[in-house]
Amino acid sequence: MKNLSKFYKNKKVFITGHTGFKGSWLTSVLLKFGAKITGFSLNDEKRKNYENFINYKKNKTIYRTVSSYKKLTNQIKKSKPHIIFHFFVLIFLVYTIFLFFFRSLIIVL
């Protein structure tokens, strides 16, 4: 743990999907290690859970959709992170991929 704490201390970290389950846990841990977090997530119902779970005022939060490529790349350039974690998932995209494979499986059977 000391090595991780030493590694992340004062590192700039950019996290997409930081208000979701995995992203909020990662944010919490990295804040304890002394990282400087910039989070990029949707402004949805998960925000309330995230704000109750973490002292969210310690990091910079941007509420946008990751499909807004230009805004995402601008924010990454602006924050100049040392490390990027990508946890942002669009549910409808996952659902579409699932349906594609499920239909393919039915056709094969």
N, C-alpha and C positions, 0 to 999 in steps of 0.2 A: 504494500500500500504506500509506503514511503516513496518508492520509485515513481508510482503513478502520480502521487501528489506533487512530487518534485517536477515531473515532466509537464503536467498541466498548469502549474502555477504561472499565472500571467499570460498564458497562451490565449490567443483570440480564436474562438471556436464558433463556427456557423452551423446551426442545426435547423434543417427543414423538418416540419412536423413536430416541433418541440412541445406542443400542447397535448399531443396524444400520449398513450400509455408509455411506450418505450422512450419517446422523446422527453417527456417530463421527468422520468427517472434518471435519464442520462443528464439532463440539465441540473437536477438536484445534486447528483454525485459530482459533476464537474464544478459546480459552484462551491461545493465543500473543498475541492482541490485547489480552488483559487483561480479558475479559468474565467475569462471574460467572454460571456455568451451573447451571441446575436441569434435570436430565434425568428423563424419565418414559418408562419402557419395560417390556416384559415381562421377567420373570426366566427367560430361556431359554438355549439353548446359545450364542447370540451374545454373551452376557455375558462369557464367557471371552476371546473375540477382542477385545472392547472393552477389557477390563481389561489385556490384554497390549499393546494399541496405544496407550493413553492413560494418563497419570498420573491415573487416575479419582478419586483422593482429593482432587483440587483442586476438584471440583464436587460438588454435592449430587445424589444419585441416588435416585429413587423407583421401585421395581419394582412395577408394577400393570398391569392391562389398561386400555387407553384406553376400552373399552366400559363401564368403571365411571365413568360420567359424573359422579356426585356427588363421587367421590374426585379425579377429574381437575380439576373446577372448584374444589374446595377447595384443592388444591395450587397452582393458578394464582393464586387469591386470596391465598394465604399467601405465595407467593414475590414477588408484586407485580412481574412482569417489565415491562421496557420493550419487549421484542420477544419474539414467539412464533414458533417454526418448528415446523411439523407434518409429521413424516416417518413417523409410526406407520401401518403398514399391516397389516391382518388378512388373511393369505393366503387363508383360506377365503372371505372377502368378495370378493377379487379373482377367485378361481376361480369363484364364483357368478355374478358379473357377466360373466365370460368365457363361461361356459356359456349364459347368457341370450342374449347377442349371437350366439353361434355357432349356437344353435338357431334364432334369428330369421333368420339368414342362410340356413340350410338351407331353411326354410319359404319364403323369398322366391325362392330359386333354383328 
